[in-house]
Amino acid sequence: MNSIVRGVLSAAMLLILSVFSNVSCAYQADAQPAETNQTPLPHQSIASEGTVTVGGNKIPYLAETGLMNLNTSDVQEPVISLFYVAYFKKTQRGDRIRPITFIYNGGPGSASVWLHMAALGPKRVALIPPQTNQLTSTPLKDNTFSLLDVSDLVFIDAPGTGYSRFISNAGSAEERAQQKADSAKSVYSIRGDAGAFTQFIVQFLTTYQRWDAPKYLLGESYGTTRTIALAQELKKREIDVNGIILLSAFLNFNIDNNDAGNNPGIDQSYFLTLPSYAATAWYYHRLAAGFQNLPALLQQVETFANGPYAQALIQGNALKKADRLQIARQLSQFTAIPADVWLRANLRLSVDAFVKRLLQNSGQVVSKYDTRYSGPEIDSLSMPADYDPLPGTLGPSLVAQFHRYLQSSLRWQSDEDYHVSTDASWYWNLNSERGVGRFNLLPDLAQVMKMNPAMRVLVMGGIYDLSTPWYVARYDMMHLPVPDSLMKNISYSAGESGHLPYADEAGLKKLHADISAFIGNTGS
């Protein structure tokens, strides 16, 4: 398993799977909040109410928190119990045609708590900004950038994450363990995952009477992989989505820099990652005085990356020694990594090598998820770095406040542990269904766009993200096999942020503005 999938997952950045069934409390605009001492029973939901002010407008909402079943063909034998939180804006008429957005992280193996509690839900935990040492939890507060102003929201946790579990009614412990293992195997793949999400959405639209609502899919990191497969599976069920939002996109395993060393001859990842290397070196003031303006620097680096650098890599071992040295020197100027290191790396420096070496003289290692975050090296001789600074910085405060929020606001009580992340990535089948190598979802996206030409696509990312680099995502989109008429349906949003564009308030503000504009105010 390559490091992006191991890392992004273990860092709890990405997966969320879901399937709903047997909800006890359907959405009603005038529903009353549940009693404080109400305890959730299996496959039921608990209602609660709240308000949030977004853009100066006070929004009353109903929250539904619950567990729902994913079944085999026998509805009497559920195999997965899924945890979810849904938010509905309360209106006088109980608007059933208001936009609704299904939201999940990625991994595979990450719960939805990141997008739920740090970005899009009605309450949020302010994450610790880059270069800040802080151990205490930041207080929970109203999220003035919640997406609830333009869309109802459904956050879904994958099996094994959050409170979602594989379940079995078999008689013996051995039979139960085997049935759970079989259920996991059927789900832990691109198509198995998408099939489960499809079942969930069909169930949800029926239970909450939202078939007429404009529908949006929003996934982060591996969640973007899921989004493409899910949109394709939904289309097979005659369900069109109005738009998909790809946050920190991971669509094409073939040009992943983290695994490029095992894929010689495929050099796109190296020149597409270079602008983010340069931005990171600029952020830490490692570049010469001539590179003070970030936009100007990025434009210059892109020109070099797509021109002389790409051409040099294409030549491979045929590149002349003098030209090799010239390219190495230019790479050093843009990245602050010495030219001799670039030469030893054959002009191909991996992400792991870059984040380890950039601040090595000061005993620091850089996060690949958001290079603005850094931390002390644990072992200066380890390669790659033996930990990533970002998850440990952001996770504890988020998890602590989420537990309080579940009990005090959502009225959810459980003796189970809430699993922010799992080791699902180790078992996940990432092989291409086309029978050649790892996945590439670009043909699938092209097919969905052709079959649903009204569907729009928003691609979002950060220039400080080295786990799913922004320039790789843009390159992928520019190589979609679709006509110009459909390329016009794609819009882009890049910011001075990392894998989690909402890590600081400036990034969150931009995220909200861009997604709100994409969805529009229809029905809100």
C-alpha positions in Angstrom: 0.0 0.0 0.0 1.5 3.3 -1.0 2.2 6.0 1.5 -0.5 8.4 0.4 -3.2 5.8 1.1 -1.5 4.6 4.3 -0.8 8.1 5.5 -3.8 10.0 4.5 -5.9 7.3 6.0 -4.0 6.8 9.2 -4.0 10.6 9.5 -7.8 10.3 9.4 -8.1 12.4 6.4 -10.3 10.6 4.2 -13.0 7.9 4.0 -16.6 7.7 4.7 -19.0 5.1 3.6 -22.7 4.9 4.2 -26.0 3.3 3.8 -29.2 4.1 5.6 -32.2 2.0 6.6 -35.1 2.0 9.0 -34.9 5.5 10.4 -37.5 6.0 13.1 -37.9 9.8 12.9 -38.4 11.2 9.4 -37.7 14.9 8.8 -40.5 17.3 9.7 -40.1 21.0 9.8 -42.0 21.3 13.1 -40.5 18.2 14.8 -39.9 18.5 18.6 -36.4 17.8 20.1 -35.9 14.5 21.7 -36.0 14.1 25.5 -32.7 14.6 27.2 -32.6 11.1 28.6 -33.6 9.4 25.4 -31.2 6.6 24.4 -30.7 5.6 20.8 -31.9 2.1 20.0 -30.3 0.1 17.1 -31.4 1.5 13.7 -33.2 4.5 15.0 -32.4 8.2 15.0 -32.7 10.9 17.6 -33.9 14.4 16.7 -32.6 17.6 18.1 -32.8 21.3 17.2 -30.5 24.3 16.9 -29.8 27.5 15.2 -26.7 29.0 13.5 -26.1 32.4 12.0 -24.4 32.4 8.5 -23.9 35.6 6.5 -25.9 37.5 9.1 -29.0 35.2 8.7 -30.2 33.1 11.5 -30.9 29.5 10.4 -33.0 27.2 12.6 -32.4 23.5 11.8 -33.4 20.0 12.8 -30.6 17.5 13.3 -31.1 13.7 13.0 -28.4 11.5 14.5 -28.6 7.8 14.2 -27.6 4.3 13.2 -29.0 2.7 10.0 -28.6 -0.7 8.5 -27.0 -1.9 5.3 -28.5 -5.2 4.4 -27.8 -8.1 2.1 -30.7 -9.4 0.0 -32.2 -10.6 3.2 -33.5 -7.5 5.1 -33.8 -9.5 8.3 -30.0 -9.9 8.4 -28.2 -6.5 8.5 -24.5 -6.7 8.0 -23.4 -3.1 8.6 -24.8 -0.5 11.1 -23.9 3.0 9.9 -23.7 6.2 12.0 -24.8 9.5 10.4 -25.7 13.0 11.3 -28.1 15.0 9.0 -29.0 18.6 9.2 -32.2 20.1 7.7 -33.0 23.8 7.6 -36.4 24.4 9.2 -38.8 26.3 6.9 -42.4 27.1 7.2 -43.3 24.6 4.5 -40.6 21.9 5.2 -38.9 22.4 1.8 -38.3 19.1 0.1 -36.7 20.6 -3.0 -34.0 22.3 -1.1 -30.5 21.2 -2.2 -29.0 18.4 -0.2 -25.3 17.5 0.0 -23.9 14.1 1.0 -20.5 14.6 2.7 -17.7 12.2 3.6 -14.0 12.2 4.2 -11.7 9.6 2.7 -8.8 7.4 3.8 -9.9 4.8 3.2 -10.5 4.7 6.9 -11.4 8.2 8.1 -14.6 9.3 9.8 -16.5 12.4 8.7 -15.7 14.3 11.8 -13.2 16.5 10.0 -15.6 18.0 7.4 -18.4 17.8 10.0 -16.8 19.6 12.9 -14.1 21.7 11.3 -15.6 22.9 8.1 -19.3 22.5 7.1 -21.5 21.7 10.0 -23.4 24.2 12.1 -20.9 24.0 14.9 -17.2 23.9 14.6 -13.9 23.5 16.4 -11.4 26.2 15.4 -8.3 24.2 14.3 -4.9 25.1 15.6 -3.3 27.4 13.0 0.1 26.6 11.4 3.2 27.3 13.5 1.2 27.4 16.7 2.0 25.3 19.8 -1.2 24.7 21.7 -2.4 21.7 23.7 -5.7 22.8 25.2 -8.9 22.2 23.3 -10.3 25.2 21.5 -14.0 25.9 22.4 -16.9 24.7 20.2 -18.7 27.6 18.6 -21.2 28.5 15.9 -19.9 27.9 12.5 -20.5 31.2 10.6 -19.2 29.4 7.5 -21.5 26.4 7.7 -22.8 25.2 4.3 -26.3 24.9 5.8 -27.2 28.3 4.4 -27.4 26.9 0.9 -27.9 23.1 1.4 -29.2 20.5 3.8 -26.2 18.4 4.9 -25.7 14.6 5.5 -22.4 13.5 7.2 -21.8 9.8 6.9 -19.2 7.5 8.7 -17.8 4.5 7.0 -18.0 0.9 8.5 -15.4 0.7 11.2 -15.2 4.5 11.6 -17.2 6.7 13.9 -19.9 4.5 15.5 -20.4 2.5 12.3 -19.8 -1.2 12.7 -20.0 -4.5 10.9 -22.6 -6.6 12.6 -23.8 -10.3 12.5 -26.6 -12.3 14.0 -24.9 -15.6 13.6 -25.0 -18.1 16.4 -21.3 -18.6 17.2 -18.5 -16.2 17.7 -16.6 -17.9 14.9 -19.5 -17.5 12.5 -20.0 -13.9 13.5 -16.3 -13.1 13.0 -16.4 -14.7 9.5 -19.6 -12.9 8.5 -18.1 -9.5 9.6 -14.9 -10.3 7.6 -16.9 -11.2 4.5 -18.9 -8.0 4.8 -15.7 -5.9 5.1 -14.2 -7.7 2.1 -17.3 -6.9 0.0 -17.1 -3.2 0.9 -13.4 -2.5 1.0 -12.9 -1.8 -2.6 -13.7 1.1 -5.0 -16.8 -0.5 -6.4 -17.9 -2.2 -3.2 -17.7 1.1 -1.4 -19.6 3.0 -4.2 -22.3 0.3 -4.2 -22.9 0.7 -0.5 -23.1 4.5 -0.8 -25.6 4.0 -3.7 -27.8 1.9 -1.4 -27.6 4.5 1.3 -28.6 7.4 -0.9 -31.5 5.5 -2.4 -32.7 4.7 1.1 -32.2 8.2 2.4 -34.0 9.9 -0.5 -37.0 7.6 0.1 -37.0 7.8 3.9 -36.7 11.6 4.0 -38.8 12.2 0.8 -36.0 14.1 -1.0 -36.1 12.7 -4.4 -37.0 16.1 -6.0 -34.1 17.9 -4.2 -31.0 19.0 -6.2 -28.3 16.5 -5.1 -24.6 17.2 -4.5 -21.7 14.9 -3.5 -18.8 16.3 -1.6 -15.7 14.1 -0.8 -12.3 14.9 0.5 -9.1 13.1 -0.7 -10.0 9.4 -1.2 -13.5 10.7 -0.8 -13.1 12.2 -4.3 -12.2 8.8 -5.6 -15.5 7.6 -4.1 -17.4 10.5 -5.5 -16.6 9.6 -9.1 -17.5 5.9 -8.6 -20.6 6.8 -6.6 -21.9 9.2 -9.3 -21.4 6.5 -11.9 -23.3 3.9 -9.8 -26.1 6.4 -9.1 -26.5 7.0 -12.8 -27.0 3.2 -13.2 -29.9 3.6 -10.8 -31.3 6.5 -12.9 -30.2 9.0 -10.3 -28.5 12.2 -11.6 -26.6 14.4 -9.3 -26.5 18.2 -9.9 -22.9 18.6 -9.0 -19.8 17.0 -7.4 -17.3 18.8 -5.2 -13.8 17.3 -5.3 -11.8 18.5 -2.3 -8.1 17.6 -2.4 -8.6 15.3 -5.3 -7.1 11.8 -5.6 -8.3 10.4 -8.9 -5.3 8.8 -10.7 -3.0 6.5 -8.8 -0.7 6.4 -11.8 0.9 9.8 -11.3 1.1 9.7 -7.5 4.4 11.2 -6.4 4.5 9.2 -3.2 4.8 6.0 -5.2 6.6 7.3 -8.3 9.8 5.5 -7.4 8.1 2.2 -8.2 6.8 3.5 -11.5 9.9 4.5 -13.6 9.1 6.3 -16.9 6.0 8.0 -15.5 7.5 11.5 -14.7 4.4 13.7 -14.5 4.2 13.6 -10.7 7.7 15.1 -10.4 7.1 18.3 -12.4 3.5 18.7 -11.2 4.7 18.6 -7.5 7.4 21.2 -8.1 5.2 24.3 -7.6 4.1 23.1 -4.2 7.8 22.4 -3.3 8.6 26.0 -4.3 5.6 27.4 -2.4 6.7 25.6 0.7 10.3 26.8 0.5 8.9 30.3 0.0 6.7 29.9 3.1 9.7 29.1 5.3 11.8 31.9 3.8 14.3 29.5 2.3 14.5 31.2 -1.2 16.7 34.0 -2.4 15.6 37.6 -2.1 14.5 37.6 -5.8 11.5 35.3 -4.9 9.4 37.5 -2.6 6.1 37.5 -4.5 4.3 34.1 -4.2 2.0 34.4 -7.3 5.0 35.5 -9.5 7.1 32.7 -8.1 4.4 30.1 -8.9 4.0 31.4 -12.4 7.7 31.2 -13.0 8.0 27.7 -11.5 5.0 26.4 -13.5 6.6 27.6 -16.7 9.9 25.9 -15.8 8.1 22.7 -14.7 6.0 22.3 -17.8 8.9 23.3 -20.1 12.6 22.7 -19.4 12.1 20.4 -16.4 9.5 18.1 -18.1 11.6 17.9 -21.2 14.6 17.0 -19.2 12.8 14.2 -17.5 11.4 12.9 -20.7 15.0 12.4 -22.0 15.8 10.1 -19.1 19.3 8.8 -19.1 19.9 10.4 -22.5 20.0 13.8 -20.9 23.5 15.4 -21.3 25.6 15.9 -18.1 25.8 19.7 -18.6 22.0 20.0 -19.1 21.4 17.8 -16.0 23.6 20.1 -13.9 21.8 23.2 -15.2 18.4 21.7 -14.4 19.6 20.6 -10.9 20.8 24.2 -10.1 17.5 25.7 -11.2 15.6 23.2 -9.1 17.7 24.1 -6.1 16.9 27.8 -6.6 13.2 27.0 -6.6 13.2 24.6 -3.7 16.2 25.3 -1.4 17.2 21.7 -1.7 20.9 21.6 -2.8 21.7 20.8 -6.4 23.8 17.8 -5.4 20.8 16.2 -3.7 18.7 16.7 -6.9 21.5 15.1 -8.9 21.7 12.1 -6.6 17.9 11.8 -6.9 18.3 11.8 -10.7 16.3 15.1 -10.8 13.3 13.2 -9.2 12.8 14.1 -5.6 10.0 12.3 -3.8 7.6 14.0 -1.4 9.0 12.0 1.5 12.6 13.2 0.7 11.5 16.8 0.4 9.5 17.1 3.7 12.4 15.4 5.5 15.2 17.5 4.0 13.8 21.1 3.7 14.1 22.0 7.4 16.5 19.2 8.4 19.3 21.7 9.5 16.9 23.0 12.2 15.8 19.6 13.3 12.3 19.9 11.9 10.1 17.8 9.6 7.4 19.3 7.4 3.8 17.8 7.1 3.0 16.5 3.6 -0.7 17.2 4.2 -0.1 20.9 4.9 3.5 22.0 4.6 2.8 25.1 6.7 2.8 22.7 9.7 6.1 21.3 11.0 7.4 19.6 14.1 10.6 18.3 15.7 12.2 15.2 14.1 12.0 12.1 16.2 14.8 10.3 14.4 17.0 12.5 12.2 18.3 9.4 10.4 14.9 7.9 9.5 13.7 8.0 5.9 11.0 8.7 5.4 10.1 10.9 8.4 8.7 8.7 11.1 5.6 10.8 11.7 3.6 13.7 10.2 3.1 16.8 12.4 -0.4 17.7 11.2 -2.7 14.9 12.5 -1.3 15.1 16.1 -1.7 18.8 16.1 -5.3 19.0 14.9 -6.9 15.8 15.9 -7.1 15.8 19.8 -8.9 19.1 20.1 -11.4 18.1 17.4 -12.2 14.8 18.9 -12.6 16.1 22.4 -15.1 18.7 21.4 -17.0 16.3 19.1 -17.6 14.0 22.0 -19.1 16.8 24.1 -21.2 18.0 21.2 -22.6 14.5 20.6 -23.9 14.3 24.1 -24.9 17.8 24.9 -26.4 19.0 21.6 -27.2 15.9 19.5 -28.3 14.0 22.6 -26.5 10.9 21.4 -25.3 8.4 24.1 -23.1 5.4 23.3 -20.8 3.0 25.2 -18.9 2.4 22.0 -15.6 4.2 21.1 -15.9 6.7 18.3 -13.2 5.7 15.8 -11.8 8.7 14.1 -9.7 6.4 11.8 -9.2 2.8 11.1 -6.6 0.6 9.4 -9.0 -0.1 6.5 -6.4 1.1 4.0 -4.4 -2.0 4.6 -7.2 -4.2 3.3 -8.6 -1.9 0.6 -8.6 -3.1 -3.0 -7.2 -0.2 -5.0 -6.6 -2.2 -8.2 -8.1 -1.0 -11.4 -11.2 -2.8 -12.5 -9.8 -2.6 -16.0 -7.2 -5.2 -14.9 -4.1 -3.1 -15.3 -2.4 -1.5 -12.3 -3.9 0.8 -9.8 -7.0 2.9 -10.4 -7.5 5.9 -12.7 -11.0 7.3 -12.4 -10.7 9.9 -15.2 -12.4 7.7 -17.8 -15.3 7.1 -15.3 -15.6 10.8 -14.6 -15.7 11.5 -18.4 -18.4 8.9 -18.8 -20.6 10.4 -16.1 -20.2 13.9 -17.5 -21.2 12.6 -21.0 -24.2 10.7 -19.7 -25.3 13.7 -17.4 -24.1 16.8 -19.4 -25.9 19.1 -16.9 -23.7 17.9 -14.0 -21.1 20.4 -12.8 -17.8 19.7 -11.2 -15.9 21.9 -8.6 -12.2 21.0 -8.1 -10.7 22.4 -4.9 -7.3 22.2 -3.4 -4.4 23.9 -1.7 -0.9 24.8 -2.9 0.7 23.5 0.4 -0.8 20.0 0.0 1.8 17.4 -1.0 -0.3 14.3 -0.3 -2.8 15.2 -3.1 -1.0 18.1 -4.9 -3.2 20.8 -6.5 -1.3 20.8 -9.8 -1.8 17.0 -10.2 -5.6 17.5 -9.8 -5.6 20.3 -12.4 -3.5 18.2 -14.8 -6.0 15.4 -14.4 -8.9 17.6 -15.3 -7.1 19.0 -18.3 -6.7 15.5 -19.7 -10.3 14.4 -19.3 -11.5 12.8 -22.6 -14.5 15.1 -22.9 -15.5 17.8 -25.5 -15.0 21.5 -24.9 -18.7 21.9 -24.2 -18.3 19.7 -21.1 -15.0 21.2 -20.0 -17.0 24.4 -19.4 -18.8 22.5 -16.6 -15.6 22.3 -14.5 -14.6 25.1 -12.2 -11.5 25.4 -10.0 -10.6 26.8 -6.6 -7.1 26.9 -5.3 -5.9 28.6 -2.1 -2.9 29.1 0.1 -3.9 26.1 2.2 -3.1 22.4 2.4 -5.0 19.1 2.4 -7.6 20.5 4.8 -8.4 23.9 3.2 -10.4 24.8 6.3 -7.4 24.5 8.7 -7.4 28.2 9.3 -10.3 30.7 9.1 -9.1 32.4 5.9 -9.2 29.0 4.2 -12.6 28.1 5.7 -14.0 31.4 4.5 -12.9 30.8 1.0 -14.1 27.2 1.1 -17.6 28.4 2.1 -17.7 31.1 -0.5 -16.7 28.9 -3.4 -18.9 26.0 -2.5 -21.9 28.3 -1.9 -21.4 30.0 -5.2 -21.2 26.5 -6.9 -24.4 25.2 -5.3 -26.1 28.5 -5.5 -29.0 29.7 -3.5 -31.7 27.5 -5.1 -34.3 26.6 -2.5 -32.3 28.0 0.4 
